[in-house]
Amino acid sequence: MFIERRINNATQVVELWKCDWETHPGQPTKKVFLEKLCDEEPAVLADKNAMNQAPAICWSYGRTLGNIAVFSQSVLGEFPAKSGIDAVLPCDFVNAGKFRNGANRWWCRTHQAHWGTIADHASFETFGRMICANHEQQMNYVVGPYELAVDDFLEVGIWCSMPAALSTEPIVERPPKIHVHVRNELGGKKIVDRDFDAIATLYSHKAKLFGNSDITQVNITPPAAFEFVCALEKGREMGCVSCSHCGYPHLDLGDFARTPHRKHFCANCGRDSTWSKTAIVSTPLKPLHEQYPQAKVFTEPDRSIRLDDYDGCRYTIWASTPAILWTADRPQEKGIHVHIHDGTKRVVDDTYSEVYHAGQPLSRVDLIEKMIARTII
């Protein structure tokens, strides 16, 4: 038994059929279409019990569901709360060509796994449904994520939030988050200043960030944000290549985000036929980042501070990191960010080019490395 694609001539819809080979003495073997499973699009879904459609962002470390450049906000799955790490999502299969032995190969866009091996077919015979090898893996999620219409505000800044580098308090290792600043007035009060698990950025189709103008939303997830900032800090060559088969912008995560390469595997259609002109790390955050000219302009603040002057106070220190998105018409400050609390209120909250601790200058590069080391991915 195998799964075959078949075009319905009446509707021109690609259908998935359960097939087998039929053999009779003295006659050639022929393929028999036994039972229609479903249409190839929409997705081939696993068990839909307890599933519901919700605007959500889902990810696991090492990959992001589908791609972060998306057409639709809706995700089908089982979401026990508003956010968590235990979302159960159904498989979503698309045809991915053939295996080397000629057998049809399918790709689960949800769990990032191919389907079509002997074990997969045996599982289909047993359970009567297509499920990939990773179908039980739970994923991180945010239902009803914060949506940021970038062009509606005067200033927007988005960063990857990581644990502190140095503090008088215990520093807890944690996954990255997405930190957002929003202002409506030049130099005015921030109307948003907080961390999010993940966010959706919305922009006009006129921006033409990608080849497909229908894509007007980029979801910023922790793994994508973390790898993007690390690539900026370490000077890795980045770009954004679109799949030669399905046209989706490609996202490199995990090991693929740490070594620039030319051949790229598409998480949307499961094919590896896309080559970039040069070795790059590909991410849809790159065109989003470069849409605003000041994103690449930095200035070192003409400020210094000695922590020894604040004896008895608590402090926490981060190396400033480049913003993923920076729309302000002024350079970003590059240096070391310091919070000092005297026990009643925060008395220092600023970025400095020089910070002295125990009489010695702190190194921004060393602080960055400590922050990255404490980030769980």
VOGU-3710 file (C-alpha; in Angstrom, 3 decimals, decimal comma):
1> mfierrinna> 0,000/0,000/0,000  1,180/3,531/-0,714  -0,160/7,091/-0,902  -0,521/8,701/-4,341  -1,417/12,198/-5,528  -4,279/12,416/-8,019  -5,786/15,431/-9,790  -9,583/15,569/-9,765  -10,358/16,633/-13,331  -13,716/18,076/-12,301
11> tqvvelwkcd> -12,331/20,366/-9,594  -8,590/20,489/-10,438  -7,895/19,782/-6,756  -4,929/17,566/-5,882  -6,197/14,609/-3,822  -4,400/12,026/-1,697  -5,409/8,399/-2,401  -4,613/5,064/-0,793  -3,307/2,832/-3,609  -1,990/-0,668/-4,204
21> wethpgqptk> -0,636/-2,771/-7,050  -3,013/-5,321/-8,586  -1,578/-8,377/-10,345  -3,401/-11,023/-12,408  -1,815/-13,981/-14,226  -0,918/-13,072/-17,766  -1,739/-9,399/-17,298  0,525/-6,432/-16,546  0,585/-5,116/-12,999  -1,551/-2,009/-12,611
31> kvfleklcde> -2,028/0,606/-9,965  -5,440/0,654/-8,283  -6,818/3,673/-6,428  -8,520/2,165/-3,391  -9,708/5,027/-1,219  -9,509/8,809/-1,198  -7,912/10,086/2,008  -8,399/13,834/1,533  -7,329/16,828/-0,541  -3,655/17,735/-0,423
41> epavladkna> -4,653/21,272/0,512  -5,907/22,059/3,087  -3,597/20,051/5,283  -3,808/16,354/6,019  -4,646/16,437/9,704  -4,075/13,936/12,456  -6,653/13,270/15,171  -8,676/16,468/15,579  -10,190/15,592/18,957  -9,731/18,481/21,386
51> mnqapaicws> -8,288/20,620/18,572  -9,409/24,163/17,929  -8,492/26,945/15,539  -6,837/29,915/17,239  -4,620/32,873/16,390  -1,357/31,582/17,809  2,406/31,447/17,382  4,026/28,054/17,942  7,657/27,005/18,037  10,142/24,561/19,441
61> ygrtlgniav> 13,833/25,272/19,886  15,685/24,430/16,715  12,709/25,278/14,531  9,665/27,504/14,175  6,330/26,135/12,993  5,861/26,607/9,241  7,885/29,759/8,736  7,949/33,019/10,606  6,739/34,872/7,521  3,099/33,822/7,416
71> fsqsvlgefp> -0,101/34,249/5,407  -2,517/33,273/8,190  -2,619/33,905/11,927  -4,666/30,756/12,598  -3,162/27,563/13,949  -5,037/24,306/14,573  -4,084/22,618/17,809  -4,784/21,833/21,423  -3,814/24,789/23,600  -4,344/24,111/27,338
81> aksgidavlp> -3,745/27,760/28,317  -2,971/31,192/26,882  0,702/30,245/26,666  2,840/27,275/27,570  5,142/24,527/26,375  2,589/21,752/25,882  0,654/22,507/22,693  -0,392/19,427/20,715  -0,607/20,123/16,987  -1,811/17,880/14,157
91> cdfvnagkfr> 0,408/16,846/11,294  0,240/18,977/8,146  1,519/17,106/5,086  2,598/18,351/1,681  4,183/16,369/-1,112  7,994/16,583/-1,019  8,940/14,654/-4,150  10,329/11,144/-3,906  12,823/9,159/-1,870  15,880/7,795/-3,670
101> nganrwwcrt> 14,113/4,449/-4,098  11,342/6,188/-6,044  8,715/6,046/-3,301  6,585/9,116/-2,694  7,874/11,361/0,079  5,743/13,650/2,222  6,759/16,463/4,568  5,045/17,377/7,841  5,291/21,152/8,099  4,244/21,116/11,749
111> hqahwgtiad> 6,744/18,654/13,204  9,452/18,965/10,531  9,659/15,303/9,533  9,382/13,327/6,299  6,782/10,577/5,878  6,791/7,612/3,533  9,138/4,989/4,962  8,145/1,348/5,452  7,553/2,095/9,142  5,303/5,023/8,227
121> hasfetfgrm> 3,184/2,856/5,930  2,954/0,163/8,601  1,742/2,787/11,068  -0,861/3,921/8,537  -2,147/0,354/8,194  -2,394/0,051/11,987  -3,931/3,417/12,877  -5,612/4,419/9,618  -4,109/7,889/9,554  -0,934/9,609/8,434
131> icanheqqmn> 1,175/10,680/11,406  4,829/11,632/11,280  7,510/10,306/13,602  7,468/13,540/15,637  3,673/13,823/15,983  3,708/13,483/19,778  6,204/16,287/20,331  4,716/19,183/22,291  5,484/22,738/21,305  5,803/26,189/22,856
141> yvvgpyelav> 2,910/28,489/22,070  1,228/31,837/22,644  -2,482/32,151/21,893  -3,607/35,639/20,851  -0,023/36,990/20,654  0,759/40,688/20,924  0,378/42,190/17,453  2,492/45,208/16,608  1,509/47,282/13,566  4,976/48,721/13,063
151> ddflevgiwc> 4,026/51,704/10,895  1,364/52,929/13,331  3,951/54,261/15,812  6,702/56,857/15,687  9,355/54,636/17,288  9,505/50,855/17,614  12,405/48,862/19,024  12,483/45,060/19,291  15,299/43,122/20,949  16,120/39,582/21,975
161> smpaalstep> 15,947/39,563/25,776  18,571/37,360/27,452  19,595/36,771/31,082  21,836/39,374/32,704  25,605/39,130/32,479  26,410/40,369/35,991  24,274/41,028/39,063  24,264/41,213/42,831  21,204/38,920/42,647  21,235/35,273/41,480
171> iverppkihv> 20,985/35,075/37,670  18,603/32,379/36,502  19,227/30,699/33,164  16,155/30,960/30,914  14,969/30,867/27,293  15,163/34,100/25,307  12,200/36,474/25,170  11,186/39,333/22,894  11,598/42,818/24,417  9,558/45,657/22,889
181> hvrnelggkk> 9,729/49,457/23,178  7,020/51,576/21,536  6,795/55,390/21,548  4,245/57,691/19,968  6,290/60,859/20,497  9,929/61,645/19,788  11,759/61,110/23,078  8,392/60,652/24,778  7,198/58,121/27,306  7,250/54,471/26,255
191> ivdrdfdaia> 3,715/53,156/25,838  5,106/49,606/25,652  8,207/48,473/27,548  8,132/44,771/28,383  9,120/41,219/27,476  6,875/38,906/25,444  7,147/35,171/24,757  6,632/35,879/21,039  5,065/38,663/18,969  3,539/39,239/15,535
201> tlyshkaklf> 4,742/42,244/13,561  2,353/43,587/10,938  3,409/45,807/8,062  2,006/47,117/4,784  2,207/44,968/1,658  3,801/48,032/0,043  6,995/47,257/1,950  7,562/44,256/-0,372  9,869/42,531/2,087  9,418/39,204/0,334
211> gnsditqvni> 8,708/37,983/-3,174  5,101/37,236/-2,246  3,228/40,451/-1,438  0,531/38,475/0,427  2,964/38,041/3,334  2,345/41,014/5,630  3,115/39,416/8,999  6,397/38,272/10,490  6,230/36,330/13,734  9,239/36,929/15,970
221> tppaafefvc> 9,882/33,827/18,048  12,572/33,287/20,691  14,772/30,892/18,649  14,623/33,098/15,544  15,387/36,253/17,550  18,257/34,625/19,436  19,987/33,252/16,330  19,540/36,567/14,503  21,198/38,592/17,261  24,007/36,043/17,651
231> alekgremgc> 24,667/36,255/13,907  24,814/40,062/14,094  27,156/39,987/17,072  29,486/37,385/15,564  29,502/38,880/12,077  27,964/35,895/10,269  26,886/36,563/6,702  23,090/36,752/6,606  20,450/37,036/3,923  16,963/35,801/3,142
241> vscshcgyph> 16,576/33,205/0,418  13,189/31,997/-0,836  12,561/28,325/-1,588  12,950/27,564/-5,301  9,964/25,193/-5,115  7,315/26,841/-2,896  8,628/30,416/-2,689  8,546/30,677/1,110  11,287/32,745/2,785  13,716/30,396/4,460
251> ldlgdfartp> 14,637/30,354/8,152  17,840/28,780/9,468  17,880/27,747/13,119  20,112/25,667/15,390  23,341/24,452/13,802  22,252/25,804/10,412  22,112/29,327/11,888  25,696/29,109/13,122  27,446/28,101/9,907  26,734/30,026/6,686
261> hrkhfcancg> 25,947/27,632/3,828  24,705/27,668/0,211  22,289/24,711/0,102  19,104/25,316/2,108  16,433/22,877/3,291  12,897/24,322/3,230  10,850/23,860/6,412  7,661/24,672/4,493  7,795/22,059/1,726  10,551/19,646/2,793
271> rdstwsktai> 12,725/20,091/-0,298  16,432/20,914/-0,426  16,723/22,276/-3,957  17,414/25,915/-3,000  20,896/27,371/-3,318  22,010/30,855/-2,354  24,645/32,640/-4,458  27,022/32,743/-1,494  27,199/30,993/1,867  24,705/32,683/4,197
281> vstplkplhe> 22,481/32,183/7,198  18,945/32,781/5,930  16,256/34,459/8,034  13,112/36,488/7,230  14,154/38,811/10,062  16,912/40,163/7,807  14,662/42,128/5,372  12,509/43,247/8,306  15,633/44,521/10,070  17,005/46,295/6,988
291> qypqakvfte> 13,764/48,053/6,085  14,778/50,911/8,415  18,155/52,577/7,661  19,027/53,427/11,279  19,049/49,712/12,181  22,702/49,571/11,121  23,818/52,841/12,745  25,269/52,786/16,267  26,805/55,306/18,601  28,750/54,828/21,812
301> pdrsirlddy> 27,295/56,976/24,615  29,645/59,514/26,139  28,961/58,195/29,638  30,879/56,142/32,194  30,010/54,787/35,625  31,825/53,203/38,567  29,809/50,596/40,434  32,062/51,112/43,470  30,434/54,528/43,896  27,133/52,782/44,728
311> dgcrytiwas> 28,228/50,811/47,765  25,347/48,874/49,334  23,123/49,089/46,247  21,919/46,216/44,080  22,837/46,217/40,403  22,206/44,221/37,251  24,226/44,560/34,052  23,678/43,561/30,426  25,656/44,167/27,273  23,407/46,121/24,909
321> tpailwtadr> 22,495/44,069/21,861  21,521/45,256/18,371  17,786/45,606/17,834  15,974/43,175/15,566  13,778/46,087/14,517  14,630/49,771/15,044  12,417/52,399/13,405  13,601/55,485/15,301  15,308/58,248/13,310  18,418/58,152/15,483
331> pqekgihvhi> 21,281/55,696/16,078  21,104/52,896/18,608  23,374/53,149/21,617  26,009/50,439/21,801  27,531/49,775/25,183  26,727/48,290/28,604  23,304/48,752/30,163  23,153/49,201/33,943  20,343/49,084/36,498  21,125/50,153/40,070
341> hdgtkrvvdd> 18,570/49,950/42,891  19,106/51,576/46,284  16,526/49,404/48,037  13,702/51,881/47,511  13,850/52,813/43,869  15,908/52,379/40,733  18,507/55,139/40,749  20,322/54,206/37,524  18,830/52,938/34,257  21,112/53,854/31,380
351> tysevyhagq> 23,656/52,662/28,806  27,364/53,453/29,208  30,447/53,099/27,067  32,565/52,426/30,171  31,530/50,567/33,311  34,053/49,935/36,097  33,650/47,113/38,597  36,158/46,691/41,454  38,270/49,316/39,726  38,480/47,368/36,444
361> plsrvdliek> 36,653/48,143/33,158  34,077/45,573/32,079  34,327/44,119/28,585  31,149/44,276/26,519  32,292/41,214/24,497  32,760/39,164/27,684  29,349/40,260/28,950  27,687/39,195/25,682  29,272/35,749/25,951  27,960/35,340/29,511
371> miartii> 24,451/36,308/28,404  24,511/33,833/25,509  25,853/31,058/27,764  22,960/31,563/30,214  20,317/31,473/27,476  18,470/28,175/27,211  17,724/27,136/23,615
//
